[in-house]
């Protein structure tokens, strides 16, 4: 499925969420953060860490749209919901599902 990674997150009032004064927070950033965060509750093999790293690099290097498998989308949804709150999780899931 083709996913636009540069979709910005918004607050409930429609204002764009910002990472800092000059940058908005988007799906690309959430995915890369979710794939690269160290979660001490997860015991990952080296192989799994490499797979996550490779996917993070693939997403980071895209300028706009990227083709993701259903397995990659499921992984991203799971990881995003583990580290982010409701605003980012809900919007990410909808973006990753093509809504």
Short mmCIF file of the C-alpha atoms (twelve columns), coordinates in Angstrom:
data_MODEL
# 
_entry.id   MODEL 
# 
loop_
_atom_site.group_PDB 
_atom_site.id 
_atom_site.type_symbol 
_atom_site.label_atom_id 
_atom_site.label_alt_id 
_atom_site.label_comp_id 
_atom_site.label_asym_id 
_atom_site.label_seq_id 
_atom_site.Cartn_x 
_atom_site.Cartn_y 
_atom_site.Cartn_z 
_atom_site.pdbx_PDB_model_num 
ATOM 1  C CA . UNK A 1  0.000  0.000   0.000  1 
ATOM 2  C CA . UNK A 2  1.230  3.502   -0.827 1 
ATOM 3  C CA . UNK A 3  1.387  5.746   2.243  1 
ATOM 4  C CA . UNK A 4  2.088  9.489   2.287  1 
ATOM 5  C CA . UNK A 5  4.655  9.871   5.050  1 
ATOM 6  C CA . UNK A 6  4.637  13.684  5.147  1 
ATOM 7  C CA . UNK A 7  1.130  13.910  6.619  1 
ATOM 8  C CA . UNK A 8  1.145  16.256  9.616  1 
ATOM 9  C CA . UNK A 9  -0.569 15.524  12.912 1 
ATOM 10 C CA . UNK A 10 -3.088 17.978  14.278 1 
ATOM 11 C CA . UNK A 11 -4.511 18.809  17.661 1 
ATOM 12 C CA . UNK A 12 -8.217 18.245  18.236 1 
ATOM 13 C CA . UNK A 13 -8.812 21.891  17.250 1 
ATOM 14 C CA . UNK A 14 -7.125 21.351  13.876 1 
ATOM 15 C CA . UNK A 15 -3.878 23.174  14.614 1 
ATOM 16 C CA . UNK A 16 -0.744 21.421  13.407 1 
ATOM 17 C CA . UNK A 17 1.403  19.677  16.034 1 
ATOM 18 C CA . UNK A 18 4.973  20.930  15.996 1 
ATOM 19 C CA . UNK A 19 8.186  19.169  16.996 1 
ATOM 20 C CA . UNK A 20 9.782  22.555  17.544 1 
ATOM 21 C CA . UNK A 21 9.313  26.129  16.386 1 
ATOM 22 C CA . UNK A 22 10.220 25.353  12.764 1 
ATOM 23 C CA . UNK A 23 9.122  21.748  12.194 1 
ATOM 24 C CA . UNK A 24 5.756  20.027  12.246 1 
ATOM 25 C CA . UNK A 25 5.365  16.485  13.579 1 
ATOM 26 C CA . UNK A 26 4.427  14.048  10.842 1 
ATOM 27 C CA . UNK A 27 3.808  10.366  10.197 1 
ATOM 28 C CA . UNK A 28 7.372  9.900   8.987  1 
ATOM 29 C CA . UNK A 29 8.791  11.135  12.300 1 
ATOM 30 C CA . UNK A 30 6.409  9.014   14.357 1 
ATOM 31 C CA . UNK A 31 7.287  5.876   12.391 1 
ATOM 32 C CA . UNK A 32 11.042 6.430   12.629 1 
ATOM 33 C CA . UNK A 33 10.771 7.188   16.361 1 
ATOM 34 C CA . UNK A 34 8.646  4.084   16.974 1 
ATOM 35 C CA . UNK A 35 11.053 1.841   15.073 1 
ATOM 36 C CA . UNK A 36 14.198 3.138   16.770 1 
ATOM 37 C CA . UNK A 37 13.140 3.717   20.379 1 
ATOM 38 C CA . UNK A 38 14.624 1.376   22.950 1 
ATOM 39 C CA . UNK A 39 11.813 -0.381  24.773 1 
ATOM 40 C CA . UNK A 40 13.315 -2.336  27.710 1 
ATOM 41 C CA . UNK A 41 10.174 -4.489  27.901 1 
ATOM 42 C CA . UNK A 42 10.889 -5.925  24.452 1 
ATOM 43 C CA . UNK A 43 13.549 -8.576  24.109 1 
ATOM 44 C CA . UNK A 44 14.436 -8.356  20.421 1 
ATOM 45 C CA . UNK A 45 16.874 -10.516 18.544 1 
ATOM 46 C CA . UNK A 46 19.614 -8.871  16.556 1 
ATOM 47 C CA . UNK A 47 17.736 -9.899  13.411 1 
ATOM 48 C CA . UNK A 48 14.578 -8.073  14.533 1 
ATOM 49 C CA . UNK A 49 16.582 -4.958  15.390 1 
ATOM 50 C CA . UNK A 50 18.148 -4.974  11.928 1 
ATOM 51 C CA . UNK A 51 14.728 -5.349  10.275 1 
ATOM 52 C CA . UNK A 52 13.407 -2.384  12.256 1 
ATOM 53 C CA . UNK A 53 16.493 -0.344  11.430 1 
ATOM 54 C CA . UNK A 54 16.179 -1.119  7.718  1 
ATOM 55 C CA . UNK A 55 12.514 -0.095  7.735  1 
ATOM 56 C CA . UNK A 56 13.331 3.108   9.654  1 
ATOM 57 C CA . UNK A 57 16.006 4.019   7.072  1 
ATOM 58 C CA . UNK A 58 13.604 3.239   4.207  1 
ATOM 59 C CA . UNK A 59 10.963 5.533   5.731  1 
ATOM 60 C CA . UNK A 60 13.436 8.259   6.697  1 
ATOM 61 C CA . UNK A 61 14.843 8.420   3.157  1 
ATOM 62 C CA . UNK A 62 11.465 8.825   1.476  1 
ATOM 63 C CA . UNK A 63 10.435 12.290  0.398  1 
ATOM 64 C CA . UNK A 64 6.696  11.696  0.291  1 
ATOM 65 C CA . UNK A 65 5.064  8.357   -0.561 1 
ATOM 66 C CA . UNK A 66 6.323  4.904   0.265  1 
ATOM 67 C CA . UNK A 67 5.077  1.420   -0.447 1 
ATOM 68 C CA . UNK A 68 4.604  -0.613  2.731  1 
ATOM 69 C CA . UNK A 69 3.536  -4.223  3.119  1 
ATOM 70 C CA . UNK A 70 0.634  -5.163  5.376  1 
ATOM 71 C CA . UNK A 71 3.197  -6.718  7.748  1 
ATOM 72 C CA . UNK A 72 5.153  -3.448  7.931  1 
ATOM 73 C CA . UNK A 73 1.970  -1.466  8.526  1 
ATOM 74 C CA . UNK A 74 0.906  -3.809  11.334 1 
ATOM 75 C CA . UNK A 75 4.315  -3.507  12.978 1 
ATOM 76 C CA . UNK A 76 4.234  0.291   12.757 1 
ATOM 77 C CA . UNK A 77 0.745  0.465   14.241 1 
ATOM 78 C CA . UNK A 78 1.778  -1.750  17.144 1 
ATOM 79 C CA . UNK A 79 4.982  0.164   17.870 1 
ATOM 80 C CA . UNK A 80 3.370  3.595   17.542 1 
ATOM 81 C CA . UNK A 81 0.613  2.656   19.993 1 
ATOM 82 C CA . UNK A 82 3.273  1.457   22.455 1 
ATOM 83 C CA . UNK A 83 5.096  4.797   22.685 1 
ATOM 84 C CA . UNK A 84 2.619  7.538   21.738 1 
ATOM 85 C CA . UNK A 85 -0.618 8.791   23.214 1 
ATOM 86 C CA . UNK A 86 -4.082 8.871   21.711 1 
ATOM 87 C CA . UNK A 87 -3.632 11.865  19.371 1 
ATOM 88 C CA . UNK A 88 -0.646 10.387  17.515 1 
ATOM 89 C CA . UNK A 89 -1.823 6.771   17.677 1 
ATOM 90 C CA . UNK A 90 -5.311 7.457   16.318 1 
ATOM 91 C CA . UNK A 91 -4.130 9.676   13.483 1 
ATOM 92 C CA . UNK A 92 -1.207 7.370   12.610 1 
ATOM 93 C CA . UNK A 93 -3.421 4.320   12.376 1 
ATOM 94 C CA . UNK A 94 -5.837 6.137   10.056 1 
ATOM 95 C CA . UNK A 95 -2.976 7.400   7.889  1 
ATOM 96 C CA . UNK A 96 -1.410 3.942   7.730  1 
ATOM 97 C CA . UNK A 97 -4.774 2.463   6.755  1 
ATOM 98 C CA . UNK A 98 -5.054 4.943   3.886  1 
ATOM 99 C CA . UNK A 99 -7.786 7.139   5.376  1 
# 
